[in-house]
Amino acid sequence: MILLDTHALVWMLREPDKISVGGRQCIATSGSLAVSAASLYEIALKGGRGKWPQVVGMLEADLESRFLQDGIAVLPVTGRVMQRAGALDWDHRDPFDRMIVVTALEQGIPVVSKDVTLDTLGDAAFRRVW
């Protein structure tokens, strides 16, 4: 199983050519795909505020049902994930990234993401694929 960062999820569904060759290979061979429930919040928030025009068309759908139909598991943002994300000793303020990274750590799975700032986490258990 691999976890898709929010942009990787949207690109996979809407603009797959934006994903690197390595990212596409990882997605194709992973066996199963997952997304953090935090990504649904990020899509709704940024799309609803007009900050991410590419997702506006997704806002009318029940995203969780759609993703499940596409074979993408939606992993919950549990209290444990929230607490750990908030307590991370990491100089990275994006709450969505923090929740996604901790979800990956909790599940022991890599994250498909273009975001190189995730590599600054400094936790050997974390793995970003791109």
N, C-alpha and C positions, 0 to 999 in steps of 0.2 A: 504494500500500500504506500502511496505517496500523498502528500498534502499539497494542494494547489494554493499558492498565494492568490489573493483576490484578482490581481491583474492577469495572472496566468490563467485563471478560470475563465475570465471574460474573454481574453484573447483566444483561448482554446475554442470557445463557443462561437465567437464572432469574427475574429481575425487571426486564425491559426498561424499565418505566416510571420506574425510578430514574435512567435516563440522560437527560441534558438533551436538549432538542429539537435543539440544535446537534450534540451527540454522536451522536444517532441519525441525523441527516442525513449526518454524516461517515461513519459506518459504512455506511449504505445506498448512498452514492455512491463509496466508496473504490475499488472494483474488487477489492481483496483485503485480507484481514485477517491480522494476525500477532500473536503473543504471544511474549514472551521465555520461554525455558525456565525462567528464574528464577521465573516465575509459577506453574509447576507445583510447584516446591519450596515456594513460599509457601503455596499451597493445601494441600499435604500437611502442612506443618509446623503452620500455624495451625488447620487443620481437625482434625488428629490430636490437638492439645492442647486442643481444645474452645474455642479463642479465636474461631472463625468458624463458628458453627453452620450457616449457610447453605450451606457447602460440604461438610458431612459426607456427604451423599448422593453426592458426586462421588468420594469417596476409594476406593471399590471399583472404579472404572473405570480402564482404561488411558487416562489423560488425553490423552496425545499422540495416540493413535489416534482417540479421540473427537473431539478438536479438528480433526484432519486430515479426518475424515469430515464435519465441519461446515464445511469449507473454510477453516479457520484454520491458517495455517502456524505451526510452532513454531520460532522462531529460536534457535540455540544460544548459550549463554553461553561464549564462547571465552576462551582465556587473555588475549587482547588486551582483550576487554571487561572481564574481571575486573581486570586491571592498571589499565586506565584508570578504572574505577569506584572503585577504591581510592585512586587518585592525584588524583581530582577535587578542585580547590580549591573546596569547597562545604561549607558548614556544615549538612549534612543527613546524619544518621547511619543512616537506614534503608537497609540493604544492598540490599534488593529494589528500592527506588526508584532507587538508584544504578545497579544493573545494568540496569534497564529504561530509564532515561534514556540511558545510554551505548549500549545496543543501538539505540535510536532514532537517536542521533547517528551511530553507525557505519553505519546503513542509510540515513541521510538522510531519515527519515520522521517524521511527527508522532505524538504519543501522545494517545490519547483517555483523559483522566483528569479526575476531579473535584478532585484534589489540587492546590490553588493553591500549596502550598509548592514544587512543581516549578518554578514560575516564578522562584524565587529563584536558580536556577542561574546566570543572568547570561551565558549563551552564546547569541549571536544565531542560531546554527544550530539551537537547540532550539525546538520548537514544540509547545505543549500545546493540545488542542482540547477544549472543553466547551461 
